[in-house]
Amino acid sequence: MHQIPRRSVLLSALGICLAAGREAWAVGPETKAIHWQANLKDAHKVALQRNMPIMLVFGADWCGYCKKLEKTTLSNPQLAKYINNTFVPVHIDVDENEKIAEILEVKSLPCTIILSPNADLLGRLEGFMKPAPMLEKLTSASKRYSEVQQAGGQKR
């Protein structure tokens, strides 16, 4: 019986994995994960370029409800898609960014704050929320942003 060399099997497996990865990467907009910005400064630049509001999600490693928000709510595919299409999201650890949390008056965790690119407060969501109520609140904040733009004569 003829045996297939181990190297050929490994190369074939690698090729299949790369092809699958390339195909998954090509899906892009259909991704189920939120595209978090690395920091507030980068998020602000992107928000100005894209004319989109910024969504700040404050949390901490020690916060149980923050972890629950991430695992159950922010990982919801429909909510993640809405967030990616509507906001420039930034995840902020309050222990590493105490000054930002203080300036924005974050009193409890988790806390989600929606700001216009010009730092107008559009919404504040405090505590854990399930996907549907969070989507409702985020939609209201997005509508407020549209109203602010229309009042200012800007075009979205």
Secondary structure, 3 states (H helix, E strand, C coil): CCCCCHHHHHHHHHHHHHHHHHHHHHHHHHCCCCCCECCHHHHHHHHHHHCCCEEEEEECCCCHHHHHHHHHHCCCHHHHHHHHHHCEEEEEECCCCHHHHHHCCCCCCCEEEEECCCCCEEEEEECCCCHHHHHHHHHHHHHHHHHHHHHCCCCC
